[in-house]
Amino acid sequence: MRVLVPIDDSDPAREALEHAITTFPDAEITVLHVINPSLVMRHGEMAYDYERLMGLEEEEAETLFETAREIADDHDASVTTEIVIGRPSRGIVEFASENDVDQIVLGSHGRSGVSRVLLGSVAERVVRRAPVPVTVVR
């Protein structure tokens, strides 16, 4: 069984990973981080800094992956990690479709503040569009 766990830096994402590891202990678990290029242009940076900003996003993803590996280690499990670039809901659904994923487990919402609302809508879109069962963890 292959389980996909999309993550960001939120508590629900970490809880989703723990849920996936404990609920599907024999599964191949892939931790996915989607870098949204439209959000990379934050902090008033100019377009010519795009490559540098993408590099920073990839570094942040590696930090998330280190945390995911620590969570897996705490449960004597292992995970593989992947980064995709695109709109989060589309990236998650496409990854699941293209990689024979059997189950998606994701947090009910992401970071706090404005992006919490946006990422909550990501969970909703994934539930509606995913080709496989989706578990939403609160």
Secondary structure, DSSP 8 states (H G I E B T S, - for coil): -EEEEE--SSHHHHHHHHHHHHHSTTSEEEEEEEE-HHHHT-TT--GGGHHHHHHHHHHHHHHHHHHHHHHHHHTT--EEEEEEES-HHHHHHHHHHHTT--EEEEES--SSTHHHHHHHHHHHHHHHH-SS-EEEE-
